[in-house]
């Protein structure tokens, strides 16, 4: 009995032990599970949530509304509009390859590239970013499953190619790629928002904007849309006529430094980004470097006047258009003799400019080159501005001062040229040019923007600037710039013609030229400065022929648009002075505007020319390369020859028909006697020379134009002498010499 009890007790103990052991295991197993759950739910919660969000959500940037670019009058030049962007959720598309193929046919994209991109992104893929309305409508009409649309901001340029190089353009992601869009990208682009795309277990997507984008700041330019249009239209017309490679026009307010227009050709439409090429994208006004040629004589003469080394009336011997500097012979285009400083500028004498430059010396000349802003950036708010090319005086060769005096061995940009002329027009004070007036926060209310000019630097005195203005007016009235005469406004300027360097031979080209003209108007209170540069025109290539007429057309329209008061009396018949026939030979300049050959080689060439001339050739009178132009001859072969007035072809003048008799009664012819002496009363024919005495240069030119005469003005001030005398009968188109004095 007792034994059975002990056995039962032992069995019970073993059973309890097993039960406790099993319970302990269960407790440990539950504890392990709980600890694992705690580990997963608490310690690994963040990583699992991130993985879940990565699988179920995708965050995309929402472009902010880019700031508006205005012109000076508040007209929109660049703005942002809401457009549709199509995107795909690849997991919802039954047949991705077919769907992508259909969309690519509409967007003209690469279907293989787009399909690969969608396969790599299972939850979100752009298929047509910022599509045009027509493309978006065609994609929507396909009614494809898994294709959705989201509104985005797209850049739009309402004026198309107007000011394209200045404004620039943006890429697909609204990043500025050129022009103001690039330079002010940080301020224009604003702060982008965030959009979250979520996909549930049924592969349905849900999108919401987590953060609203903040619009960018607006930029106000100094450009005037109307002036920009005038400049681009006239430049394009001249480019079409001359078939030039490129061209640029800068219109500046010399009193403030504001750029009113900056035109380039060729240009582009920023709305069509796929058609933009590097050649069209280039802003020639700020990034091109070229040798200015004769326009740089303004710096040479202004520096000499400021240093009291000469005066406008001082006479220089131009040595019949030839000078030797360190074994290099330099020629004028004409055999000039004695010329005053004013006439050196008006006729663009190389020899005269070199003699003035030699008086200056290297160091003083270089000081004024830097003073006028050459060899350094102007600081304009545009990307890619060049400094130009300007060597310090310590690195000049023995012929450098002669070359630089005539605009060679130095590289400038069109903007630097305009700034230099603006300095003279602004009474000798150089102001930094600006093309941005201000940046402003986007507001619904009308905002007033005040432009504050930069601090000016005096380069020359007001007295020197006044002398330069008068001499530059002489260039327009009597010199190489006569095609820049305005109607109702006085104007001043300087022409320039420079040969380009051939990149293959590294020598000056004989067929490629840079034609330029830079001037201002009116003279006493300049409102505008206009610089025109034409690169490689075909045919006529002098600045007087190619660039001065563009200046005339632009300046005339801009001054009228700005309501600038007339300072010159308009002729009663309102006939433009520039309409008169001006001989192209009278407007030629240059040497051909670069340093000549070594002295021995030049002498040999001159001897060959003299030997080839006929005994009656004007070459024997000391004029190099002169030969008469025969009627009907090929004028193109005489492009570089100097043709005296006696050999120039006269333009035919169509005589007006005789007036009809005032009476309707027919005149009865009077029979002549058959014998005896008949005395014929012959009326002296031709034109009666009017009196020019006491007239100003401009009034004399107008009087000569109305009379059909060609005026040769000598000096400045009031007319003192004339030849032929008043009352003399001469032929139409005859030349009358008038001497002016003060």
ZIJOTA-V911809 format. One record per run of one state. SS is the DSSP state (alpha for helix, beta for strand, coil for the rest). FROM is the first residue (numbers start at 0). TO is the last residue. If there is no record, write none. Layout:
ss=SS from=FROM to=TO
ss=SS from=FROM to=TO
This chain:
ss=coil from=0 to=0
ss=alpha from=1 to=42
ss=coil from=43 to=43
ss=alpha from=44 to=55
ss=beta from=56 to=61
ss=coil from=62 to=67
ss=beta from=68 to=69
ss=coil from=70 to=74
ss=beta from=75 to=87
ss=coil from=88 to=88
ss=alpha from=89 to=91
ss=coil from=92 to=94
ss=alpha from=95 to=106
ss=coil from=107 to=109
ss=alpha from=110 to=119
ss=coil from=120 to=123
ss=beta from=124 to=127
ss=coil from=128 to=131
ss=alpha from=132 to=141
ss=coil from=142 to=145
ss=beta from=146 to=155
ss=coil from=156 to=162
ss=alpha from=163 to=166
ss=coil from=167 to=168
ss=beta from=169 to=169
ss=coil from=170 to=174
ss=beta from=175 to=175
ss=coil from=176 to=177
ss=alpha from=178 to=182
ss=coil from=183 to=183
ss=alpha from=184 to=187
ss=coil from=188 to=189
ss=beta from=190 to=190
ss=coil from=191 to=191
ss=beta from=192 to=198
ss=coil from=199 to=203
ss=beta from=204 to=210
ss=coil from=211 to=212
ss=beta from=213 to=213
ss=coil from=214 to=216
ss=beta from=217 to=220
ss=coil from=221 to=223
ss=alpha from=224 to=241
ss=coil from=242 to=244
ss=beta from=245 to=251
ss=coil from=252 to=256
ss=beta from=257 to=264
ss=coil from=265 to=271
ss=alpha from=272 to=274
ss=coil from=275 to=276
ss=alpha from=277 to=280
ss=coil from=281 to=282
ss=alpha from=283 to=286
ss=coil from=287 to=288
ss=beta from=289 to=289
ss=coil from=290 to=291
ss=alpha from=292 to=305
ss=coil from=306 to=313
ss=beta from=314 to=316
ss=coil from=317 to=320
ss=beta from=321 to=324
ss=coil from=325 to=326
ss=beta from=327 to=330
ss=coil from=331 to=336
ss=beta from=337 to=339
ss=alpha from=340 to=346
ss=coil from=347 to=348
ss=alpha from=349 to=359
ss=coil from=360 to=360
ss=alpha from=361 to=370
ss=coil from=371 to=387
ss=beta from=388 to=388
ss=coil from=389 to=391
ss=alpha from=392 to=394
ss=coil from=395 to=398
ss=alpha from=399 to=404
ss=coil from=405 to=409
ss=beta from=410 to=411
ss=coil from=412 to=412
ss=alpha from=413 to=424
ss=coil from=425 to=427
ss=beta from=428 to=429
ss=coil from=430 to=432
ss=beta from=433 to=433
ss=coil from=434 to=434
ss=beta from=435 to=439
ss=coil from=440 to=455
ss=beta from=456 to=457
ss=coil from=458 to=460
ss=alpha from=461 to=477
ss=coil from=478 to=480
ss=alpha from=481 to=483
ss=coil from=484 to=489
ss=beta from=490 to=500
ss=coil from=501 to=506
ss=beta from=507 to=520
ss=coil from=521 to=526
ss=beta from=527 to=534
ss=coil from=535 to=541
ss=alpha from=542 to=545
ss=coil from=546 to=546
ss=alpha from=547 to=560
ss=coil from=561 to=575
ss=alpha from=576 to=578
ss=coil from=579 to=582
ss=alpha from=583 to=586
ss=coil from=587 to=596
ss=beta from=597 to=597
ss=alpha from=598 to=611
ss=coil from=612 to=616
ss=alpha from=617 to=620
ss=coil from=621 to=633
ss=alpha from=634 to=637
ss=coil from=638 to=643
ss=alpha from=644 to=646
ss=coil from=647 to=685
ss=beta from=686 to=687
ss=coil from=688 to=694
ss=beta from=695 to=695
ss=alpha from=696 to=706
ss=coil from=707 to=708
ss=beta from=709 to=713
ss=coil from=714 to=716
ss=beta from=717 to=722
ss=coil from=723 to=727
ss=beta from=728 to=729
ss=coil from=730 to=733
ss=beta from=734 to=740
ss=coil from=741 to=741
